[in-house]
Amino acid sequence: MAPKTGFADAKDLVRTMTDRQTRSPEFAIVHRKVEVVLGRLGPVGTNLKSLL
């Protein structure tokens, strides 16, 4: 079972990240946390990371 991320699915996660892209320091922190979560998902997470 994948860890809960608060997003409906991977597409929702990527869409949300795309919608929120800003140059703020908060975005950089969130982006890093998302990379960590995706890293825990294994191969699927690696594929999603390449989209970010």
C-alpha positions as CSV (number, residue, x, y, z in Angstrom):
1,M,0.0,0.0,0.0
2,A,1.4,3.4,-1.0
3,P,1.9,6.0,1.7
4,K,-0.9,8.6,2.0
5,T,0.0,11.9,0.3
6,G,-3.3,13.7,0.5
7,F,-3.7,13.5,-3.3
8,A,-6.3,11.4,-5.2
9,D,-3.7,9.8,-7.4
10,A,-0.4,10.4,-9.1
11,K,-2.1,12.5,-11.9
12,D,-3.7,14.7,-9.2
13,L,-0.3,15.1,-7.5
14,V,1.5,16.2,-10.7
15,R,-1.4,18.5,-11.7
16,T,-1.3,20.1,-8.3
17,M,2.4,20.6,-8.4
18,T,2.2,22.1,-11.9
19,D,-0.6,24.5,-10.8
20,R,1.4,25.6,-7.8
21,Q,4.8,26.2,-9.4
22,T,6.2,29.4,-8.0
23,R,9.7,30.6,-7.2
24,S,8.9,30.8,-3.5
25,P,11.1,29.1,-0.9
26,E,8.0,27.3,0.3
27,F,7.6,25.7,-3.1
28,A,11.2,24.5,-3.0
29,I,10.5,22.8,0.4
30,V,7.3,21.2,-0.8
31,H,9.0,20.1,-4.0
32,R,11.8,18.4,-2.0
33,K,9.2,16.7,0.3
34,V,7.3,15.4,-2.7
35,E,10.6,14.0,-4.2
36,V,11.2,12.1,-0.9
37,V,7.6,10.7,-0.9
38,L,8.0,9.7,-4.6
39,G,11.3,8.1,-3.8
40,R,9.5,5.8,-1.3
41,L,7.1,4.7,-4.0
42,G,9.9,2.9,-5.8
43,P,9.9,2.6,-9.6
44,V,6.5,4.4,-10.0
45,G,7.8,7.3,-7.9
46,T,11.0,7.5,-10.0
47,N,8.9,7.8,-13.2
48,L,6.8,10.6,-11.6
49,K,10.0,12.4,-10.4
50,S,11.1,12.7,-14.0
51,L,8.0,14.7,-14.7
52,L,8.7,17.3,-12.0
